[in-house]
Amino acid sequence: MTSQVAQEFSTELERRWGPLTTLPKSKSLFELGGRVRLYLRYSRVHRQSSPFFGLRQIDLVQLEGFASFICLLWDGQAEPLIIPYEDFREVFAGVAPASDGQYKVHVELHKGGTDLRVVRAGRFGVDAYYGTGRLAAAIEREGATQTCPELSHSQVQTLLGAIGNKCGYAVWTPVADRHSLDFALSGEFPLIDALPEVGAPGVRNVVQQIDVLWLERRRNTISAAFEVEFSTPIYSALLRFNDLFIDFKLPRAAVVAREERRSAFVKQVNRRTFQASGLSDICAFYEFPDVYRWFGRLRPGHVRATDQAT
């Protein structure tokens, strides 16, 4: 992100809301003021062409669960196009990226308005997303977020399952854990009775014990895996993910733990084993309050891009 347009935009963000911190393994992902995540992308605009962007799947993974925005910038733009990721999460989840791991996105500028065309997904009207209004509201809301209560292992499992259900996934938790789920916290949601056949029998036994799995309903494939780690070794969780990742190219995994275990996660996930397998590129870390706030954001009546596609 070295263009003058991007630099000026970044400077203005920091002036208004505090430091812009680069996230690991990306030159385009940032945390703003410790409150929201931004994916900054810049495009040159050639004569008689529209701005064109490539959005990396492994970058979008790092937006999940946070108050996150995709910021699309180009020369001559009157206002930045700032799209809440949650509004388009289902759009990206519903299509495969190109062979280079990127979703190809065109901004089509017309006399009557602006369309966002996501290749293989469709065209969406995005005029309502110009300017920093939604971003400012999110920063203010995040700053006033209720303090996360003390949560048990089962309660974090429950919230992760509820989030997956609200996002349209089928949800699995280990059978032995189901009696401990706290539906008073989240509202009851269905759990599936069986997992798809994954790998050898030994691998299937490991996968069945992962704390929470989200499955794509149409394809009956595992889309995300979560391990909640209060005191058990983070390395053990990563080994379980690695078994699943090697046998089936898991798109996303996450360890959920207390903030003080973040450094242990970083050390372990960057071991040569997990770098060689590719797990380190798709595995994220969440603190317990991240999950609590994530659940809180998925409020009823939220309008997604899939509701307004044309």
For each residue, the residues with C-beta under 8 A, 3 or more apart:
1: 6 7 10 27 28 40 42
2: 6 7
3: 6 7 42 73
4: 7 8
5: 8 9 42 73 74 75 77
6: 1 2 3 9 10 40 42 73
7: 1 2 3 4 10 11
8: 4 5 11 12
9: 5 6 12 13 40 71 73 80
10: 1 6 7 13 14 20 30 40
11: 7 8 14 15
12: 8 9 15 16
13: 9 10 16 17 20 32 38
14: 10 11 17 18 19 20
15: 11 12
16: 12 13 132 136
17: 13 14 32 33 35 139
18: 14 32 33 34
19: 14 32 33 34
20: 10 13 14 30 31 32 38
21: 30 31 32 34
22: 26 27 29 30
23: 26 29 30 31 37 62
24: 266
25: 58 281
26: 22 23 29 56 59 62
27: 1 22
28: 1 39 40 41 59
29: 22 23 26 37 38 39 40 59 62 63
30: 10 20 21 22 23 37 38 39 40
31: 20 21 23 34 35 36 37 38
32: 13 17 18 19 20 21 35 36 37 38 139
33: 17 18 19 36 139
34: 18 19 21 31
35: 17 31 32 67 138 139 142 143
36: 31 32 33 66 67 68 69 135 138 139 142
37: 23 29 30 31 32 62 63 66 67 68 69
38: 13 20 29 30 31 32 68 69 70 71
39: 28 29 30 55 59 60 63 68 69 70 71 85
40: 1 6 9 10 28 29 30 71 73
41: 28 53 54 55 70 71 72 73
42: 1 3 5 6 73 74
43: 51 52 53 72 73 74 107
44: 74 75
45: 49 50 51 74 75 76
46: 49
47:
48:
49: 45 46 52
50: 45 106 107 108 109
51: 43 45 72 74 106 107 109
52: 43 49 104 105 106 107
53: 41 43 72 104 105 106 107
54: 41 98 100 102 103 104 105
55: 39 41 59 60 70 92 102 103 105
56: 26 59 60 101 102
57: 60 61 92 97 101 102 103 251
58: 25 61 62 101 281 282
59: 26 28 29 39 55 56 62 63
60: 39 55 56 57 63 64 85 92 103
61: 57 58 64 251 252 282 284
62: 23 26 29 37 58 59 284
63: 29 37 39 59 60 66 68 70 85
64: 60 61 68 85 89 252 284
65: 163 254 284 286 290 291 294
66: 36 37 63 290 294
67: 35 36 37 138 139 141 142 293 297
68: 36 37 38 39 63 64 84 85 86
69: 36 37 38 39 82 83 84 85 134 135 138
70: 38 39 41 55 63 82 83 85 88
71: 9 38 39 40 41 80 81 82 83
72: 41 43 51 53 80 81 82 83 105 107
73: 3 5 6 9 40 41 42 43 77 80 81
74: 5 42 43 44 45 51 77 107
75: 5 44 45
76: 45
77: 5 73 74 80 81
78: 130
79: 130 131 132
80: 9 71 72 73 77 130 131 132
81: 71 72 73 77 107 114 126 129 130
82: 69 70 71 72 129 130 131 132 134 135
83: 69 70 71 72 87 88 116 126 129
84: 68 69 87 88 129 134 138
85: 39 60 63 64 68 69 70 88 89
86: 68 89 297 302 304
87: 83 84 303 304 305
88: 70 83 84 85 91 92 118 124 304 305
89: 64 85 86 92 93 167 304
90: 93 94 167 168 304 305 306
91: 88 94 95 118 121 122 124 305 306 309
92: 55 57 60 88 89 95 103 118 121
93: 89 90 216 223
94: 90 91 121 306
95: 91 92 103 118 119 120 121
96: 120
97: 57 100 101 102 103
98: 54 101 102 103 104 119
99:
100: 54 97
101: 56 57 58 97 98
102: 54 55 56 57 97 98
103: 54 55 57 60 92 95 97 98 118 119
104: 52 53 54 98 118 119
105: 52 53 54 55 72 116 117 118 119
106: 50 51 52 53 116 117 119
107: 43 50 51 52 53 72 74 81 114 115 116 117 126
108: 50 114 115 116 117 123
109: 50 51 114
110: 113 114 115
111:
112:
113: 110 125 127
114: 81 107 108 109 110 125 126 127 130
115: 107 108 110 123 124 125 126
116: 83 105 106 107 108 123 124 125 126
117: 105 106 107 108 122 123 124
118: 88 91 92 95 103 104 105 121 122 123 124
119: 95 98 103 104 105 106
120: 95 96
121: 91 92 94 95 118
122: 91 117 118 309 310
123: 108 115 116 117 118 309 310
124: 88 91 115 116 117 118 305 308 309 310
125: 113 114 115 116 128 308 310
126: 81 83 107 114 115 116 129 130
127: 113 114 130
128: 125
129: 81 82 83 84 126 134
130: 78 79 80 81 82 114 126 127
131: 79 80 82 134
132: 16 79 80 82 135 136
133: 136 137
134: 69 82 84 129 131 137 138
135: 36 69 82 132 138 139
136: 16 132 133 139 140
137: 133 134 140 141
138: 35 36 67 69 84 134 135 141 142
139: 17 32 33 35 36 67 135 136 142 143
140: 136 137 143 144
141: 67 137 138 144 145
142: 35 36 67 138 139 145 293
143: 35 139 140
144: 140 141
145: 141 142 293 296
146: 296
147: 289
148: 151 288 289 292 293
149: 292
150:
151: 148 155 156 159 288 292
152: 155 156 182
153: 156 157 228 230
154: 157 158 177 180 181 182
155: 151 152 158 159 182 185
156: 151 152 153 159 160 228 256 288 291
157: 153 154 160 161 173 177 180 181 211 212 228
158: 154 155 161 162 181 182 183 185 186
159: 151 155 156 162 163 185 186 291 292 294 295
160: 156 157 163 164 211 212 226 228 256 291
161: 157 158 164 165 171 173 181 186 189 191 212
162: 158 159 165 166 186 187 189 295
163: 65 159 160 166 167 291 294 295 298
164: 160 161 167 169 170 171 212 214 224
165: 161 162 168 169 171 189 190
166: 162 163 298
167: 89 90 163 164 214 298
168: 90 165 217
169: 164 165 214 215 216 217 223 224
170: 164 190 192 214 215 216 217 220
171: 161 164 165 189 190 191 192 212 213 214 215
172: 191 192 195 212 213 214 215
173: 157 161 177 178 181 191 211 212 213
174: 177 178 208 209 210 211
175: 178 208
176:
177: 154 157 173 174 180 181 211
178: 173 174 175 181 191
179:
180: 154 157 177
181: 154 157 158 161 173 177 178
182: 152 154 155 158 185 186
183: 158 186 187 188 189
184:
185: 155 158 159 182
186: 158 159 161 162 182 183 189 295
187: 162 183
188: 183
189: 161 162 165 171 183 186
190: 165 170 171
191: 161 171 172 173 178
192: 170 171 172 195 215
193:
194:
195: 172 192 198 204 207 208 213 215 222
196: 215 220 221 222
197: 204
198: 195 203 204 207 222 244 247 248
199: 202 203 204 207 243 244 246 247 248
200: 203 204 247
201: 204 205
202: 199 205 206
203: 198 199 200 206 207 243 244 247
204: 195 197 198 199 200 201 207 208
205: 201 202 208 209
206: 202 203 209 210 240 243 244
207: 195 198 199 203 204 210 213 222 240 243 244
208: 174 175 195 204 205
209: 174 205 206 240
210: 174 206 207 213 225 226 227 240 241 244
211: 157 160 173 174 177 226 227 228
212: 157 160 161 164 171 172 173 225 226 228
213: 171 172 173 195 207 210 222 224 225 226
214: 164 167 169 170 171 172 222 223 224 225
215: 169 170 171 172 192 195 196 220 221 222 223
216: 93 169 170 219 220 221 222 223
217: 168 169 170 220
218:
219: 216
220: 170 196 215 216 217
221: 196 215 216 248
222: 195 196 198 207 213 214 215 216 225 244 248 250
223: 93 169 214 215 216 251 252
224: 164 169 213 214 250 251 252 253 254
225: 210 212 213 214 222 241 244 250 252 253 254
226: 160 210 211 212 213 253 254 255 256
227: 210 211 237 240 241 253 254 255 256
228: 153 156 157 160 211 212 256 257
229: 232 233 234 237 255 256 257 261
230: 153 257 258
231:
232: 229 236 237
233: 229 236 237
234: 229 237 238 255 257 261 264 265 268
235: 238 239 268
236: 232 233 239 240
237: 227 229 232 233 234 240 241 255
238: 234 235 241 242 255 268 269 271 274 279 283
239: 235 236 242 243
240: 206 207 209 210 227 236 237 243 244
241: 210 225 227 237 238 244 245 250 253 279 283
242: 238 239 245 246 273 274 277 279
243: 199 203 206 207 239 240 246 247
244: 198 199 203 206 207 210 222 225 240 241 247 248 250 253
245: 241 242 248 249 250 253 277 278 279 282
246: 199 242 243 277
247: 198 199 200 203 243 244
248: 198 199 221 222 244 245
249: 245
250: 222 224 225 241 244 245 253 282
251: 57 61 223 224 282
252: 61 64 223 224 225 282 284
253: 224 225 226 227 241 244 245 250 279 282 283 284
254: 65 224 225 226 227 283 284 285 286
255: 226 227 229 234 237 238 265 269 283 284 285 286
256: 156 160 226 227 228 229 285 286 287 288 290 291
257: 228 229 230 234 261 262 265 285 286 287 288
258: 230 261 287 288
259: 262 287
260: 263
261: 229 234 257 258 264 265
262: 257 259 265 266 285 287
263: 260 266 267
264: 234 261 267 268
265: 234 255 257 261 262 268 269 285
266: 24 262 263 269 270 285
267: 263 264 270 271
268: 234 235 238 264 265 271 274
269: 238 255 265 266 274 279 280 283 285
270: 266 267 274 275 280
271: 238 267 268 274 275
272: 275 276
273: 242 276 277
274: 238 242 268 269 270 271 277 279 280 283
275: 270 271 272 278 280
276: 272 273
277: 242 245 246 273 274 280
278: 245 275 281 282
279: 238 241 242 245 253 269 274 282 283
280: 269 270 274 275 277 283
281: 25 58 278
282: 58 61 245 250 251 252 253 278 279
283: 238 241 253 254 255 269 274 279 280
284: 61 62 64 65 252 253 254 255
285: 254 255 256 257 262 265 266 269
286: 65 254 255 256 257 290 291 294
287: 256 257 258 259 262 290 291
288: 148 151 156 256 257 258 291 292
289: 147 148 292 293
290: 65 66 256 286 287 293 294
291: 65 156 159 160 163 256 286 287 288 294 295
292: 148 149 151 159 288 289 295 296
293: 67 142 145 148 289 290 296 297
294: 65 66 159 163 286 290 291 297 298
295: 159 162 163 186 291 292 298
296: 145 146 292 293 299
297: 67 86 293 294
298: 163 166 167 294 295 302
299: 296 302
300:
301:
302: 86 298 299
303: 87 307 308
304: 86 87 88 89 90 307 308
305: 87 88 90 91 124 308 309
306: 90 91 94 309
307: 303 304
308: 124 125 303 304 305
309: 91 122 123 124 305 306
310: 122 123 124 125
